[in-house]
Amino acid sequence: MNGFKRQVYDQMEIAEELLWLHAEVEKKKKMRELMNTLAIEESALQLSSQLNDLQQRLKRVQLEFDERMNEVIASFRADNPDY
C-alpha cells in the first residue's frame, strides 16, 4: 500500500474511533441524567467521572485526527500539484 493510501486508511480508523467516542459520550450523558433523575448519586458521580475521561480521550483523538488529516492533505497536494 502506498504512503497516501496508508494515510487515508489510518484516518478512516481514527474517524471510526471518533464516531465511537461521540456515541459513548452521548450514552454516558443519558445514563448520568437517568441516574440523577432516580437520585442514584453514587452511580451518577461514577458516570460523570467516566464521561470526563471519555471527553478527554475524545479531545486527544480529535487533535490527532486533525493533525494527520493536515498531513494527508499536504501529501496529496505534493503528489498532485494541479489541485
Contacts in CASP RR format, 6 or more apart in sequence:
PFRMAT RR
TARGET T0000
AUTHOR 0000-0000-0000
METHOD contacts of the structure
MODEL  1
MNGFKRQVYDQMEIAEELLWLHAEVEKKKKMRELMNTLAIEESALQLSSQ
LNDLQQRLKRVQLEFDERMNEVIASFRADNPDY
1 9 0 8 1.000
3 75 0 8 1.000
4 72 0 8 1.000
4 75 0 8 1.000
4 76 0 8 1.000
4 79 0 8 1.000
7 68 0 8 1.000
7 71 0 8 1.000
7 72 0 8 1.000
7 75 0 8 1.000
8 72 0 8 1.000
10 68 0 8 1.000
11 65 0 8 1.000
11 68 0 8 1.000
11 69 0 8 1.000
11 72 0 8 1.000
14 61 0 8 1.000
14 64 0 8 1.000
14 65 0 8 1.000
14 68 0 8 1.000
15 65 0 8 1.000
17 61 0 8 1.000
18 58 0 8 1.000
18 61 0 8 1.000
18 62 0 8 1.000
18 65 0 8 1.000
21 54 0 8 1.000
21 57 0 8 1.000
21 58 0 8 1.000
21 61 0 8 1.000
22 58 0 8 1.000
24 54 0 8 1.000
25 51 0 8 1.000
25 54 0 8 1.000
25 55 0 8 1.000
25 58 0 8 1.000
28 47 0 8 1.000
28 50 0 8 1.000
28 51 0 8 1.000
28 54 0 8 1.000
29 51 0 8 1.000
31 47 0 8 1.000
32 44 0 8 1.000
32 47 0 8 1.000
32 48 0 8 1.000
32 51 0 8 1.000
35 41 0 8 1.000
35 43 0 8 1.000
35 44 0 8 1.000
35 47 0 8 1.000
36 44 0 8 1.000
76 83 0 8 1.000
77 83 0 8 1.000
END
